[in-house]
Amino acid sequence: MDKKAQKKIDVLRQRLAKMRQQLAGAKSQMDDPDEVRRLESDIAKAEAEIEKLKAS
């Protein structure tokens, strides 16, 4: 893995941590159910991108 890919993975992991915190808050306070689905989708996309970068 080159430095650019490693840096992107680090940034994605930071975003994942933030999104997981937001998801926990959104689940505990169900004001907008669409927000929960959006966050879950964004988390899945970020995890898939991390796996793609690790594979290359």
Secondary structure, DSSP 4 states (H G I P E B T S, - for coil): --HHHHHHHHHHHHHHHHHHHHHHHHHHS-S-HHHHHHHHHHHHHHHHHHHHHHH-
